[in-house]
Amino acid sequence: MTSPAMRVPHLLVVEDSETQALAIRRMLEAAGFTVDRAGSAEAALDQLSRRLPDLVVADYHLPGMNGGELSRQIRLDTRTRSLPLLMLTNASERETERDGLESGADAYISKTADHDLMILRIRALLRQRPTVATMEETDGSAAPLRRIHVLLLDDPGLSRDNVAELLTRDGYRIDALDDATAALDRLRDTGRPIDCVLVGLRASGFDGIEACRRINALRERAAEVTADAAAFLIIGMERAEGGGRDLLARAFDAGVDECIPAQPDPGVMRVRIRAVVRRKLLQDDARRSVAEQREHALTEQRARMTVALTQANHDLEQANQKLRDTQAKLVQAAKMASLGELVAGIAHEINNPLAFILAHQHTVERLLGQVEPEAAENARVARTIAKARDRTQAMGTGLKRIQDIILSLRRFSRMDSGGFQHVDIPAGLDTVLFLLGPKLGERIEVTRHYEGPPSLWCSPALLNQVVMNIVSNAADAIEGKGYIDISTKADEEWYEIAVGDSGPGIPDEIRNRVFEPFFTTKAIGSGTGLGLAIAYNVIQSHQGTLAIETSIYGGAAFIIRVPLVPLTSVSA
């Protein structure tokens, strides 16, 4: 975009004479301005609807609406009110100069003035103008420059025609009617709004007072819908001088806003109408300003409410996330508590009969050892004793297996040793694989690469649960035969446990969701969606990380990384 200081000023010249317009255009373009030309005041108003220039140069003597009336029209519209206007006329017309300045022109200069003086005058007016954006040309859909639209309701004839011509020269648009019903229908046409209604109070073709009353009633009904208390003005025209107080009282009672004389001095009527219309336009501007301020306040309030709502939604989402995390942790705690109770019950119920059986098994072996030398001479008895000894040894192997299962369950849950401690990681991982042995079976081959330190400061029950959830999910993901690789390694800061599988892997689009509570890719009824969520929270409680990568087999690889606490700092 071009800065205001660098932009070439654009001028609109309003001149009906082709010769003078060409001379003024050449002079202005030679001075570095761009110029548009309009041949009449009406054409100038149409051009101002499409594009606002930086300054208007207008001849006072124009056909139809003169320069003074054009100036008044420009000053009535909020978009053009601050537009600089230079009036041109003959040197001897002092009265014309006064009328031009009173109409709102910013300066007056004679057409015969020195060209350099005219250029300097234009540049001075441009310097005084506030810096505003110039309207670009449009496709004609923009609202036209505001011109006051007047409905003239009076008897047809020379008097009405004179009023219409007088107002037209002043720049007003006139609709002349002589029937009150037709006037009401015209006012109901919202596509062509009327700004002012002039009613002949002494018309012979209709009752002027009753027409004013009906027009006012229509205005009041419209105000109830649009909340505009002054949609249009009602002005009564009294052609007879000194019409009497009774007529004026009845007119004002009927809703008339102002009464003006139509004769004998037309100039007085023009001034009175201008004053009334100017007051209405100022009131309209004030209402628009108030409405804009109210709308601005409402916009700011809506913006504040939007920010507050966004913050409330954010806080609610955080609260929901905390609730989901708490729920997952409660499920985990309940799960561990149930597992602890189950292990305690199993240990209690199995250990007693197991101890009883082991005691009797040892007794039977001792007794068989005592009678075996005495039965050496009897081959049949010796064979029976040998067979019994084999059976008791097999029983010992089975009982030892039961002891190992109970011990593995106790090592997994470790309900008797809570909190963080030094844990033998290889032994813990082997315990997990032992417990998952029936699920892995012979279809899944497990490889181990334990390269990390054997001891890690962590919570054994929680870490075992994380590894069990991941290995169990890997086993579920592998269809048919497959591979699972478990490896450990460490550097100066982190201890890493990696579990990779040969399953189908996890698509990139859901990798960020697999740790969400209750999210699962398993069939309905096959998973709760809490295993990896609990695992993620467990690793977070260790101030570590849990990431997903691609394994050497092409499937998923879960990388567990927890801080490696030096033994010296722990003992200290």
Buried (B, 14 or more C-beta within 10 A) or exposed (E): EEEEEEEEBBBBBBBBBEEBBEBBBEBBEEBEBBBBBBBBBBBBBBBBBBBBBBBBBBBBBBEBBBBBBBBBBBBBBEBBEEBBBBBBBEEEBEEBBEBBBEBBBBBBBBBEEEEEEBBEBBBEBBEEBEEEEEBEEEEEEEEEBBBBBBBBBBBEEEBBEEBBEBBBBBBBBBBBBBEBEEBBEBBEEEEEEBBBBBBBBBBEEBBBBEBBBBBBEBBEEBEEEEEEEBBBBBBBBBBEEEBEEEBBEBBBEBBBBBBBBBBEEBEEBBEBBBEBBBBBBEEBBEBEEEEEEEEEEEEEEEEEEEEEEEEEEEEEEEEEEEEBBEBBBEBBEEBBEEBBEEBBEBBEEBBEEBEEBBEEBEEBBEEBEEEBEEBEEEEEBBEEBEEBBEEBEEBBEEBEEBBEBBEBBBBBBBBEEEEBBBBBBBEBBBBBBBBBEEEBEEEBEBEEEBEBBEBBBBBBBBBBBBBBBBBBBBBBBBEEEBBBBBBBBBEEEBBBBBBBBBBEBBEEEEBEEBBBBEBBBEEEEEBBBBBBBBBBBBBEBBEBBBEBEEBEBEBBBBBBBBEBBEEEEEEE
